[in-house]
Amino acid sequence: MASDVTLFWSEKAIRDLENILEYLKSEWTTKEVNQFRTSLKYRLNLIKNYPKLFSPSTAKPNLRRSVLSKQTSIYYHINSQDQRVTIVRLFDNRMDIGKL
């Protein structure tokens, strides 16, 4: 599995991203918002090019977890058969993992 992988976003992950960006825009400067976007884009490229780079989640073994920041992790699912990676959640690390 290499760079011919297609990334998809779940509805929850899209809502998570919208909420994070809304919060950042209201509480932080444009610089911090842009830093978040840059970090996210970089991490998504890593996931796309090397989907198995990050370890399976201990709480949800069918998902892999990539820590984006102290506050946020990316949870994603790999479907090797159709070269598809789905971003399942951008999850607040302070929340109960059971809510994933």
Stockholm file with secondary structure:
# STOCKHOLM 1.0

chainA/1-100         MASDVTLFWSEKAIRDLENILEYLKSEWTTKEVNQFRTSLKYRLNLIKNYPKLFSPSTAKPNLRRSVLSKQTSIYYHINSQDQRVTIVRLFDNRMDIGKL
#=GR chainA/1-100 SS CCTTCEEEECHHHHHHHHHHHHHHHHHSCHHHHHHHHHHHHHHHHHHHHCTTSSCBCSSCTTSEEEECSSSEEEEEEEEGGGTEEEEEEEEETTSCGGGC
#=GC SS_cons         CCTTCEEEECHHHHHHHHHHHHHHHHHSCHHHHHHHHHHHHHHHHHHHHCTTSSCBCSSCTTSEEEECSSSEEEEEEEEGGGTEEEEEEEEETTSCGGGC
//
